[in-house]
Amino acid sequence: MKTPVKILACVLWSALLAGCAGLLNPGAEQHPENVAALFTQWGEQDARLNEALGERVYDKDFDAVFSAAVTGLSDIGLAVKNMERQSGYILAEGPTPLPKDQYESLVLKSCAEINKVSSQHWTPQLGNATKSVTITVLRLGDHKTKVKMRDVVSEIHSGASNKYNDEYPPTLEAEYQSLWRALEKQIFLDENLDKQQK
């Protein structure tokens, strides 16, 4: 059984991943279980979003989609750390793929949501977490390719890397939109380049 101190420590760590940090008010009665419940709810919503938003099928060749995924991720500031064309696997890491103003707005909203249930004040902490995006490109047949994408928070803390998927759900949804837009833009650009070269 977790003590209130351990619960509070877990909540503080999770909140850092949401882009917010709590400032304790020693005179206030603390209810970390309220914030923990909120993060549990967010984690459940994120799991559903990953299932709903994490797959698309394209009427395109495998090689075209794989190449567009690598270039598209790089174009939005994510560094490709590992890739294997044969299995279709790509791992990229870096900052959020969202424009700075959109990201900051969503962090402010996430802090406001936490403050509704917390007896301490949570303030924005921008730039604490990096993103880890995995993509698997699968051949479904001639000119048909499936892409599976997973967007998670990757936080480096005390020399260890811990991966989480519990962030403010509107942020995760917006990041998926940005990631898919980058991939599809690159597919379009590559196709037009191929047409011009023929």
C-alpha positions in Angstrom: 0.0 0.0 0.0 1.3 3.4 -1.0 1.8 6.0 1.6 0.5 9.6 1.0 4.1 10.7 0.4 4.7 8.0 -2.2 1.4 8.9 -3.9 2.3 12.5 -4.0 5.8 11.7 -5.4 4.1 9.6 -8.2 1.7 12.5 -9.0 4.5 15.0 -9.1 6.4 12.9 -11.5 3.4 12.3 -13.7 2.6 16.0 -13.7 6.0 16.9 -15.0 5.2 14.8 -18.0 2.1 16.8 -18.6 4.2 20.0 -18.7 3.2 21.2 -15.2 4.8 21.3 -11.8 3.2 21.6 -8.5 4.1 24.2 -5.9 3.1 22.8 -2.4 1.1 25.0 -0.1 2.1 23.7 3.4 -1.0 25.2 5.0 -3.4 23.4 2.6 -4.7 19.9 3.1 -3.3 17.7 0.4 -5.4 15.3 -1.6 -2.9 13.7 -4.1 -5.4 11.0 -4.8 -7.6 13.5 -6.7 -4.7 14.4 -9.1 -3.7 10.7 -9.3 -7.3 9.9 -10.4 -7.1 12.6 -13.1 -3.9 11.2 -14.5 -5.4 7.7 -14.5 -8.3 9.1 -16.5 -5.9 10.8 -18.9 -4.0 7.6 -19.3 -7.1 5.7 -20.2 -8.1 8.3 -22.7 -4.6 8.3 -24.2 -4.8 4.5 -24.6 -8.1 4.9 -26.5 -6.6 7.7 -28.6 -3.5 5.6 -29.5 -5.9 2.9 -30.7 -8.1 5.3 -32.6 -5.5 7.6 -34.1 -2.5 5.3 -34.4 -3.2 3.5 -37.7 -3.8 4.4 -41.3 -3.8 2.6 -44.6 -2.5 4.2 -47.8 -2.9 3.1 -51.4 0.8 3.6 -51.9 3.9 1.4 -52.3 5.8 0.3 -49.1 9.0 2.0 -50.1 7.3 5.3 -50.9 5.6 5.4 -47.5 8.7 4.2 -45.5 10.9 6.9 -47.1 8.2 9.6 -46.6 7.9 8.6 -42.9 11.7 9.0 -42.3 11.8 12.4 -44.1 8.6 13.6 -42.7 9.6 13.0 -39.1 12.9 14.7 -39.7 11.2 17.7 -41.2 9.3 18.4 -38.0 12.3 18.2 -35.8 12.4 14.5 -34.7 15.7 12.7 -35.1 15.5 9.2 -36.5 17.4 7.1 -34.0 16.8 3.7 -35.5 15.2 2.3 -38.6 15.1 -1.1 -40.4 13.5 -1.0 -43.9 13.0 -4.8 -44.0 10.8 -4.9 -40.9 9.4 -1.4 -41.6 10.4 -0.1 -38.1 11.3 3.5 -37.4 12.1 5.1 -34.0 12.4 8.9 -33.8 12.9 11.2 -30.8 12.8 14.9 -30.2 10.6 17.8 -29.0 6.9 17.9 -29.5 5.9 18.1 -33.1 3.5 20.9 -32.3 4.1 24.6 -33.0 5.4 26.4 -29.9 2.3 28.5 -29.4 -0.1 25.6 -29.7 2.0 23.4 -27.4 2.2 26.2 -24.8 -1.6 26.8 -25.0 -2.2 23.1 -24.4 0.2 23.0 -21.5 -1.6 25.9 -19.9 -4.9 24.1 -20.3 -3.6 20.9 -18.8 -2.3 22.8 -15.8 -5.8 24.4 -15.4 -7.4 21.0 -15.5 -5.0 19.8 -12.7 -5.7 22.9 -10.6 -9.4 22.1 -10.7 -8.8 19.0 -8.6 -5.6 19.9 -6.7 -5.1 21.7 -3.4 -1.7 22.9 -4.7 -1.0 25.3 -7.5 0.4 23.7 -10.7 2.4 26.0 -13.1 3.5 25.4 -16.7 7.0 23.7 -17.1 7.6 23.8 -20.8 10.2 21.7 -22.5 10.7 19.1 -19.8 9.7 16.0 -21.9 10.9 14.7 -25.3 8.7 12.7 -27.6 9.4 9.2 -28.7 7.6 8.1 -31.9 7.6 4.6 -33.2 6.3 3.8 -36.7 5.9 0.4 -38.2 5.2 0.3 -42.0 3.5 -2.9 -43.2 3.1 -4.3 -46.7 -0.6 -5.2 -47.3 -0.1 -5.9 -51.0 0.7 -4.1 -54.2 0.1 -0.4 -53.8 -1.4 -0.8 -50.3 0.5 -0.1 -47.1 -0.5 0.2 -43.4 1.2 2.5 -41.0 1.1 2.0 -37.2 2.3 4.9 -35.2 2.7 5.3 -31.4 3.4 8.7 -29.8 4.7 8.5 -26.2 6.4 10.8 -23.7 10.0 9.9 -23.0 11.5 11.6 -19.9 15.1 11.3 -18.9 15.4 11.3 -15.1 18.3 10.3 -12.8 20.1 8.7 -15.7 17.1 6.4 -16.5 14.7 6.6 -19.4 11.0 6.1 -18.5 8.4 6.0 -21.2 4.8 7.0 -20.4 1.7 7.5 -22.4 -0.3 9.6 -19.9 -0.4 13.2 -21.0 -3.2 15.7 -21.5 -5.4 14.0 -24.1 -5.9 17.1 -26.3 -2.1 17.4 -26.6 -1.8 13.8 -27.7 -4.5 14.2 -30.3 -3.0 17.4 -31.7 0.4 15.6 -31.9 -1.0 12.8 -33.9 -2.6 15.2 -36.3 0.8 16.9 -36.7 2.6 13.6 -37.2 0.1 12.3 -39.8 0.1 15.7 -41.6 3.9 15.5 -41.9 3.9 12.0 -43.3 1.1 12.8 -45.8 2.7 16.0 -46.9 6.0 14.2 -47.6 4.1 11.4 -49.6 2.6 14.2 -51.7 5.9 16.0 -52.2 7.7 12.8 -53.2 5.0 11.8 -55.6 5.1 15.2 -57.4 8.9 15.0 -57.5 8.7 11.6 -59.1 6.3 12.9 -61.7 8.5 15.8 -62.6 11.5 13.5 -63.0 9.7 11.2 -65.5 
